[in-house]
Amino acid sequence: MSIGEPGSPATVSDLAEAKRHARRSAAQCRAAAHAEAGASAAVALAVRGLAFLDTRPFGAVSGFTSFRTEIDIMPLLARLAGDGWATALPVVAADRAPLTFRRWTPGDPTVAGRFGIPVPHPAADEILPDVLLVPMLAFDRAGFRLGYGGGFYDRTVARLRQLKPVVAIGIAYAAQEVAAVPRGRYDQPLDWIMTELGVFQPASADPIHQAS
């Protein structure tokens, strides 16, 4: 639900408060899912890969280094690199700015980035990904995500969509699904949602479960 829709937050301040409340609840749900299924979920993502995109030839995909209780996608990135994808990680360039992306393959050295999150060495080549794997606190069936509030991914997806065709895939535990994410006009919808249980395109009736 976004500002202006029936039952949605009426003002920007209402939206901010709704998101703060949703983040507290979502963080608890994600932590519980991580404690219960963290290792097996990481394996399930890697087994599935990105075959559902049917992308040939493979392009460039940006992942992320898991932060706190985010689902671990390192086994998935290793699988994708082996499949032939060029892999990368995001870098925070500045506050209120889109992310940049530098080429990185699992096993390559990293340096400490924003919030202490590992990022590629500054000498690594900068690239524009064709596929963006996006972390989140919560998601809904409309394809909207709840992040930490910095707006980095919304700005990034909006910028990339202006530059080239890009596929944004939200990655999360299935338990992170909510009925509706509070959203505003600048929140960017995702093209796919991928969990340890399956993948689906927003607004589809049922998840598309891949063979494991």
VENHUZI-V673393 format. One record per residue. PHI is phi in whole degrees, 0 to 359 (NA if undefined). OMEGA is omega in whole degrees, -180 to 180 (* if undefined). D_CENTER is the distance of its C-alpha to the mean C-alpha in Angstrom with 1 decimal. Layout:
# VENHUZI-V673393
phi & omega & d_center
PHI & OMEGA & D_CENTER
PHI & OMEGA & D_CENTER
This chain:
# VENHUZI-V673393
phi & omega & d_center
NA & 180 & 19.5
240 & 179 & 20.0
303 & -180 & 23.0
103 & 178 & 26.0
276 & 179 & 25.2
305 & 177 & 27.5
80 & -178 & 26.6
267 & 176 & 23.9
304 & -172 & 24.2
275 & -177 & 27.2
228 & 178 & 26.5
299 & 180 & 24.0
293 & 176 & 25.3
297 & 180 & 25.0
297 & -180 & 21.3
299 & 180 & 20.7
292 & 178 & 22.6
298 & 179 & 20.8
291 & 178 & 17.4
299 & 179 & 19.0
296 & -179 & 20.5
296 & -180 & 17.3
295 & 180 & 15.5
299 & -180 & 18.5
293 & -177 & 18.5
294 & 180 & 14.8
297 & 178 & 15.0
294 & 179 & 18.1
297 & -179 & 16.7
293 & 179 & 13.8
298 & 179 & 16.5
295 & 179 & 18.8
295 & -180 & 16.5
295 & 180 & 15.8
293 & -176 & 19.5
277 & -170 & 20.5
224 & -175 & 18.3
305 & -176 & 16.3
292 & -179 & 18.2
292 & 179 & 18.7
294 & 179 & 15.1
299 & 178 & 14.2
294 & -179 & 17.2
299 & 178 & 16.4
296 & -178 & 13.1
295 & 179 & 15.2
297 & -177 & 18.1
288 & -177 & 16.2
65 & 180 & 14.7
243 & -178 & 13.9
300 & -179 & 17.5
294 & 177 & 16.6
280 & -179 & 15.9
51 & -177 & 19.5
268 & 175 & 18.9
219 & -6 & 22.2
286 & 179 & 22.6
292 & 179 & 19.3
249 & -179 & 17.7
251 & 180 & 15.3
233 & 176 & 11.7
257 & 177 & 9.7
254 & 176 & 8.0
200 & 173 & 8.0
271 & -174 & 10.8
300 & -177 & 10.4
240 & -177 & 11.9
58 & -176 & 14.3
255 & 175 & 13.4
296 & 178 & 9.7
298 & -177 & 9.9
277 & 180 & 11.4
251 & 180 & 10.2
300 & 175 & 13.3
299 & 177 & 15.5
295 & 180 & 13.2
298 & 178 & 13.2
298 & 178 & 16.9
297 & -178 & 17.4
294 & 177 & 15.9
298 & 178 & 18.0
292 & 178 & 20.9
288 & -179 & 20.4
121 & 176 & 20.9
286 & 165 & 17.5
278 & -175 & 17.6
250 & -176 & 14.8
210 & 174 & 13.6
232 & 179 & 11.8
279 & 178 & 11.1
227 & 175 & 14.1
282 & -179 & 14.9
275 & -179 & 18.0
193 & 175 & 19.2
298 & 175 & 18.7
58 & 179 & 17.9
230 & 175 & 17.1
298 & 175 & 14.3
290 & 167 & 12.8
251 & -175 & 14.8
226 & 178 & 14.1
236 & -178 & 16.7
300 & -179 & 17.6
201 & 176 & 17.2
244 & 178 & 18.0
312 & -176 & 17.8
107 & 177 & 21.1
291 & 178 & 21.5
292 & 177 & 22.5
228 & 172 & 20.2
233 & 180 & 21.3
285 & 177 & 20.2
252 & 180 & 18.0
301 & -179 & 17.2
63 & -179 & 17.4
78 & -179 & 18.6
285 & 180 & 15.3
297 & 177 & 16.5
225 & 178 & 16.1
298 & 176 & 18.1
300 & -179 & 21.8
303 & 179 & 22.6
281 & -180 & 24.8
294 & -177 & 22.0
297 & 174 & 21.8
274 & -179 & 19.4
225 & 172 & 17.7
253 & -177 & 15.9
287 & 172 & 13.3
271 & 179 & 13.8
232 & -178 & 10.5
241 & 175 & 7.2
270 & -168 & 4.5
244 & 175 & 1.3
281 & -180 & 3.1
193 & 175 & 5.6
269 & -179 & 9.3
202 & 177 & 10.2
212 & 175 & 10.0
230 & -176 & 13.1
289 & 176 & 14.7
280 & 178 & 14.9
93 & 178 & 11.2
262 & -176 & 10.7
242 & 172 & 8.4
250 & 179 & 9.9
255 & -177 & 9.0
272 & 177 & 11.7
108 & 180 & 13.8
281 & 179 & 13.9
78 & -175 & 12.5
298 & -176 & 11.2
287 & 177 & 8.1
296 & 177 & 10.5
295 & -178 & 13.2
292 & 180 & 11.5
298 & 179 & 10.5
300 & 180 & 14.0
294 & -178 & 15.7
299 & -180 & 14.4
294 & 174 & 15.4
281 & -175 & 18.8
269 & -172 & 19.3
193 & 171 & 18.5
294 & 180 & 17.0
217 & 179 & 13.2
250 & 179 & 10.9
260 & -177 & 7.4
244 & 175 & 5.9
283 & -179 & 3.9
243 & -177 & 4.8
199 & 169 & 7.5
286 & 179 & 11.2
301 & -179 & 13.3
293 & -180 & 15.1
276 & 179 & 12.3
290 & 176 & 13.4
233 & -178 & 15.7
296 & -180 & 18.3
202 & 176 & 17.1
273 & 175 & 14.7
296 & -175 & 17.0
216 & 178 & 16.2
240 & -172 & 18.1
292 & -177 & 19.0
265 & 180 & 16.5
286 & -175 & 13.3
267 & 176 & 11.6
285 & 177 & 11.1
271 & 179 & 8.6
274 & 178 & 10.7
216 & 169 & 9.8
239 & -179 & 8.5
233 & 176 & 9.0
234 & 178 & 10.7
293 & -179 & 13.6
263 & -180 & 16.0
164 & 178 & 15.0
229 & 174 & 13.1
209 & 172 & 14.0
269 & -179 & 14.0
308 & -180 & 14.1
78 & 175 & 17.8
285 & -174 & 18.8
288 & -176 & 21.2
223 & 175 & 20.1
297 & 174 & 17.4
265 & -177 & 18.2
277 & 180 & 18.8
271 & 176 & 19.1
296 & -179 & 22.0
241 & * & 21.5
